[in-house]
Amino acid sequence: MMIKRNLSSLEIVHHVDGNGLNNEPGNLSVMTKKKHSQCHLSLSQCVGRLVKMGAVGFENGIYYAKER
């Protein structure tokens, strides 16, 4: 993703899939550092709900999608 400007000191580029090496345009989102913190908090909450629903498992320190 090219925004054709420098990031401000309050901005960060978020990697949507969590892979910091995946710089495909659709995987990148520019947001404020505050919004980025909120984004990661919402991800943690979402994973927690998915674990409770049984859609995601956790074993040996790794989260994984359960087969349906």
N, C-alpha and C positions, 0 to 999 in steps of 0.2 A: 504494500500500500504506500503510495507516495502522496504526502500531503503538501508537498512543495513549499514547506516552511520548516523552520526549526521548532522543536517542541519547546514550550515554555517550561520554566522550572517547576511548575505545578502539574505537568502532564507526564504520562507514561504510556508506552505501547503494551497492551495486554495481548497475550497469545491465548486465543479462545480455547484451543485444545490442550493447553497446559504445556505444550512442547515448545520451549524457547528457541529451538533450532528450526521450527517450521515457520518460515517467513513468507508463506504464500499469502497474497493479499486478503483472501477471505478468512484467514486465521488471525488477522491483526485488527485491533481496535484501539484508537487513541482515546484516552480518557484522563480525567484529573486523577491525581494520586489518591484523593479522598474517595472518588468513585471506584477506583481500583481496589481499595481496601473493602469497600462495600460489596464489590463483585466477588471477591474471594470469600467473604463472610457468607454471602448467599449461596455460593458453591458448597461450602461446608454444611450449611443447613439443608441444602437439597440432597446431598449425599446421605446425610443422617436420615432424612425422610425415606429415601430409597432403600436404605438398610432396613428400616422398620417395616417397609412394605414387602421386603423379601426380594426386591429386584437387584440388589447389590449385596455382595458378600464381602467379608473381611477375613483374611487368613494369612498368618505369618507376616503381618505388617503390610499386606497388599490388599487393596480394594479390587473387586472384579465384578463384572456383570454376570448375573446368573442366567442360565439358559431357561427359556420358557417352554 
